[in-house]
Amino acid sequence: MAAVSTDRLFYPAWAIVIALALFFLAPEAHTFATNVYEDMAYAVDPSASRAFAYGERHFDATNPSEYDLDRAEYFFTLAAKKDPSTPYLYHELARISFLRGDYKQALARIDFQIMLHGDSEPNSYYVRGLIEGYMRDYGDAITDYTHFLLFDPNDWAAINDDAWVLLKAGRFQEAADLTTKGLKIYPENPWLLNSNATALYELGLYQPALAAAEKAEAAVATVTDSEWSHAYPGNDPTIAGEGVASFRQAVADNVHTIQLALATSTVQ
């Protein structure tokens, strides 16, 4: 008689009924029931596609009740064991490493992703640019952002992040030109306005820099927690309020810095 595989475990009906009942109760019970259901379903069907789908569920910042970085990584890792060529799998694993602050592992994972899928999954160049930017490898970051923008030239977040590394690299005129281009499409975007103000300030153009910064200050005042989470997908949604507050403070600080520079230049 053949041995019974432990890859496929069948749970008694009562366990499924209890899990489903808990699903509709308190949030903690709901989370527990969801996890139990996922574990049971995966045990019955241990496929890469199912594991990836569960990983995505727990890596969605717009759905705070399901967000769980540890559980997302757990399922993505299971998917990698089953089929490492699953689309965007190492892209997501790289993002998790990045959020944990492990930039070397993040870079290794996104390099593997790009090796497997290349231009067929261009968002991975965006993620690699972000990782490289945090590693202060600004030249490679600019190259990757520029490559991504060939596929989606109107992506405001990529435009803004490309401007961010251009500013870090001291390429202020390019950052000003890029954000000015982006603002023609998104004239009220607070991220682009703030980056544009910074670029203009670094170029010594204090009056237009102040105009952009003040416009950014007005725009950021209306940014909601959900908009912040949408702008930073994958980040813990429970810190969205802190993220919005930090962004508003950064813009206010930028306004103050430019005002001081303008006042000093006027006196001189």
N, C-alpha and C positions, 0 to 999 in steps of 0.2 A: 504493500500500500504506500502511495506517494506521501511524502511529508507535506503538511499544511503550510503554505506560505504565510509568513508574518507580515507581508506587505499589504495583504488584504484582510482586514479585521472587520467582522460584522457585529454590530452592537445590538443588544436586545431592544425590543420595541419600547419598553418602559424608559430606557435611557433617552431615546429620541423624543418621546412625549414630554419628559421632564425638561429637556433642553428647549423644546419649542415653547413650553409654558413659561419658563424663565425669560424667554426672549421678549415677552410683553410686559415684564415687571420692571423693577427699579433699574436705573442705569448700570449699576454694578452687576446685577443679575443678567441684564441684557448683554453686557460685554462677556461675561462668563459663558452664557449660552451660545453666543456667536462663536466663541473660541472652541467650545465643545463640538458644535455643529461642524465647524471647519475641519477640526482634527478628525472627526468621524468620516466626513465626506472625503477627505484626502486619503484616509486609510483604505477606503473602498475603491477610490479612483486616484492612485498616486501618480498623476500626470504632471508634466511640466506646465501645461497650460492652466491647470487648476491651481497649482502652487503660485504661478505668476499672478493670476487673477486675485487670489487672496492677498498676495503681497501688495498689489496695487490698491486694494480696498483699505489696507492699513497705512498706506503712504499718501493719503489724500487729505491735504490740509483744509480743504473746503468741507470736510465731513469730520468735525472734531470728535464725535462720539465713537468713530471707528479708528481714529488715528492712533497708531502704536508702532513706533520705529523699530523696536526689538522684534515685534511679531512680523513686520514687513520684511526685515532682513532674514528672519527665520524661513519664511516661505520663498523668498527669492533664492536663498541658498539651496533649498530643496529643489527648486526649479533648475538651478545650475547643475545639480547632481544628475538630474534626469535628462536635461537637454541644454547644454551651455550656449547653443546657437539660438535660443529663444529670442525673438526680436526685443530690443531695448532692455534685456535682462541685466547685462553688465553696466548699462547706462544707469539703471536704477540703483544697483549696488554701489556704483561710484558716487552717486548723489548721497547715499546714506553714509558712506565713509567720509565724504566732504562735510556733512552736517555734524559728524562726530569729531571733526577736526583732524582726522587722519589723512592728510593730503597726499602722502606718498602712496598709501593704499588706494586712495581715490584715483590718483593718476594712473596707477598700474591697471586698475579695473577699467577706466575709460579708454586707455590705450588698447586693451584687449577688445573692448566693444568696437572700437573703430577698425581694428585689424579684421574683425569678423564681418562687419557690415558696411564700413566706409561711408560713402556718400548716400547710400540707400536709407540711412538714418542720420540725417544731418544735424539734428538737435544735439548729438553727442559732441560735435565740435564746440557748441555753445558751452556745454558742461566742462569740456576740457579747458576752454578759455577761462572759465570761472576759477577752476582749480589752479591753473597756472598763475592767474592774477593774484590769488591768495598766497602762492608760493613765491611771489615777486619775480616771476619769470615773465615780465611784461611783453617782451618781444614775441615770444611764442603765443602768448594770450591774444595779442593783437592779430597775429596771423590766423588763429583759430576763429576769433570773432568775425574777422573779415571774410573768411571762408563760409561761415554759417550764413552771413548776410547775403551771400550770393543766392542762397536758396529762399530766404525770407527777408528781403531788403527793408520791409516796413515793420519789422518786429521792434517795437519801441524799447523793450527790455534789453534786447541785444545791442541796439544802438546806444543805449545808456551805459551798458556794461563795457562796450567797446570804448566809449568816451572815458569811462573810469580808468581803464588801463592806459589809454593815451595820456591822460592827465598824470598818472603815476610815472609814465615814461618821460614826462616833460614836453610832450608834443601838444602844446596848448592850442595852437592854431588849428590843427587837425581835429581836436576835440570840439573846438568852437564851431567849426564847419559842419561836423557830423551832427552835433546836437541842434544846430540851426536847421539843418535838413530835416531832422526828426520832428522839430516843432512846427514845420510847415504841414505835417500830417496830424500831429497831436499837440495843438497849440496850448492846451491847458494841462498838459501832463506835468505834475510837480517834480518827478524824477528828472525828466529832461530839462526842465526849467532850472532846476538847482545845479545840474551839471553844466549847463550852458553859462550860468552866472559864474561858476567857479572858473571855467575856461576864460571867460572875458576878463575876470578879475586878474588872472595870472598874466594876461596880455596887457594889463594896465588900462583896460577900457572900463573904468569904474562906473561911469554913468549908465551905460547899457547893462553892465553887470548888476547894478542895483535894481534896475527896472525888472530884469529877469528874476532876481532873487525875491523881490517883493511880490511878483506875480506867483512865484513858487510858494511863498508863504500863504497867500490867499488860497491857492489850490490845495495845499496840503491840509488846510484846516477842515476840508470836507472829506478827506480820505477815511474810509471806514475800516474796521478790523477785517471784514471779509475781502475788501479790495486789497489790503496788505497781504492777506493769505494768498490771494490769487496772483499777486505780483511775486510772491516767494513760495511757490508750490513745493511741498515737502517739508517746509519748516513747521515746527510744532504750533498748531493753531491756538493753543492756550497762551502763547506769548505774543499774539497778534497785537493786543493793546499796548504792550511794551514797545513793540516794533514801531507802531504808529507814533507813539509819544517820542521815541528816540529820533524818528525821521523829522518830526516837527521841530524838535530842539536843534537838530543839525541845520535845518533850513534857517531857523531864527539866528543861529550862530553865524551862518553865512551872511545874512543880511547885516548883522552887527559889524562883522569884519569889513565888509565892503563899505559900509557907512563911515567907519573910522578912516579907511584908506582914502575915501573921497574927501572927507573933511580935511585930512592932512594935506592932500594934494592941492586943495583949494587955498589953504592958508599959505602954502609955499608959493 
